[in-house]
Amino acid sequence: MSRLSEVSVEGLAPVYSSPSLSSLYNRFFKRVLDVFLVLLAAPFVLPLVLLMGLMIRRDGGSAFYTQDRI
């Protein structure tokens, strides 16, 4: 049996959708994958972000954007 279901609207091409990650196992697996990918990417991304912040600060600007509220 297919896991896709067809959603039809008159005059438009049919759209196929899959069920959401509603089971506990699927949500847990997705969470583990997300955390793993963040931990894998963080050592490469964070030094670049810090370097850019330091370069902006050295140039005389603020590393964070601030705006006066009216």
Secondary structure as GFF3:
##gff-version 3
##sequence-region A 1 70
A	DSSP	beta_strand	5	7	.	.	.	ID=ss1
A	DSSP	beta_strand	15	17	.	.	.	ID=ss2
A	DSSP	alpha_helix	24	58	.	.	.	ID=ss3
###
